Amino acid sequence: MEVLFDNGTHKNLLLEDFGHGEMVQANVHLIVDSGKGMILDPGGHKVFKHLLQE
């Protein structure tokens, strides 16, 4: 786990320990704000191909 941002009340953590062997690589983020969190998997260039083209 890598801390990308932390100002005391808001954190963005990169959970990059997924995707071993033949598993799909994932770039999962944990966003925590005032003690409440949300797990996000923004996908990659294959998932958002059309979005990145615009």
BELSULGI-V543949 format. One record per residue. N is the residue number from 1. RES is the residue in three letters. SS is DSSP state (H for helix, E for strand, C for the rest). NEAR is the number of other C-alpha atoms within 8 Angstrom. D_LAST is the distance of its C-alpha to the last C-alpha in Angstrom with 1 decimal. Layout:
n=N res=RES ss=SS near=NEAR d_last=D_LAST
n=N res=RES ss=SS near=NEAR d_last=D_LAST
This chain:
n=1 res=MET ss=C near=7 d_last=31.3
n=2 res=GLU ss=E near=7 d_last=29.8
n=3 res=VAL ss=E near=9 d_last=29.8
n=4 res=LEU ss=E near=8 d_last=26.6
n=5 res=PHE ss=E near=8 d_last=27.8
n=6 res=ASP ss=E near=9 d_last=31.1
n=7 res=ASN ss=C near=6 d_last=32.5
n=8 res=GLY ss=C near=5 d_last=35.3
n=9 res=THR ss=C near=9 d_last=33.8
n=10 res=HIS ss=E near=11 d_last=30.2
n=11 res=LYS ss=E near=14 d_last=29.2
n=12 res=ASN ss=E near=12 d_last=26.2
n=13 res=LEU ss=E near=12 d_last=27.6
n=14 res=LEU ss=E near=12 d_last=25.9
n=15 res=LEU ss=E near=11 d_last=27.8
n=16 res=GLU ss=C near=9 d_last=27.2
n=17 res=ASP ss=C near=6 d_last=30.4
n=18 res=PHE ss=C near=9 d_last=28.9
n=19 res=GLY ss=C near=9 d_last=28.3
n=20 res=HIS ss=C near=8 d_last=31.7
n=21 res=GLY ss=C near=4 d_last=32.9
n=22 res=GLU ss=C near=5 d_last=30.8
n=23 res=MET ss=C near=7 d_last=29.0
n=24 res=VAL ss=C near=6 d_last=25.2
n=25 res=GLN ss=C near=7 d_last=24.0
n=26 res=ALA ss=C near=9 d_last=22.9
n=27 res=ASN ss=C near=11 d_last=21.8
n=28 res=VAL ss=E near=11 d_last=23.5
n=29 res=HIS ss=E near=11 d_last=23.8
n=30 res=LEU ss=E near=13 d_last=26.7
n=31 res=ILE ss=E near=12 d_last=26.2
n=32 res=VAL ss=E near=12 d_last=29.6
n=33 res=ASP ss=E near=9 d_last=30.5
n=34 res=SER ss=C near=6 d_last=34.1
n=35 res=GLY ss=C near=6 d_last=35.2
n=36 res=LYS ss=E near=6 d_last=32.7
n=37 res=GLY ss=E near=8 d_last=30.1
n=38 res=MET ss=E near=7 d_last=26.9
n=39 res=ILE ss=E near=8 d_last=25.8
n=40 res=LEU ss=E near=8 d_last=22.1
n=41 res=ASP ss=E near=8 d_last=20.5
n=42 res=PRO ss=C near=6 d_last=16.8
n=43 res=GLY ss=C near=9 d_last=16.6
n=44 res=GLY ss=C near=6 d_last=15.0
n=45 res=HIS ss=C near=7 d_last=12.5
n=46 res=LYS ss=C near=6 d_last=14.2
n=47 res=VAL ss=C near=6 d_last=14.0
n=48 res=PHE ss=C near=9 d_last=10.4
n=49 res=LYS ss=H near=8 d_last=9.1
n=50 res=HIS ss=H near=6 d_last=6.8
n=51 res=LEU ss=H near=6 d_last=5.6
n=52 res=LEU ss=H near=7 d_last=5.5
n=53 res=GLN ss=H near=5 d_last=3.8
n=54 res=GLU ss=C near=4 d_last=0.0
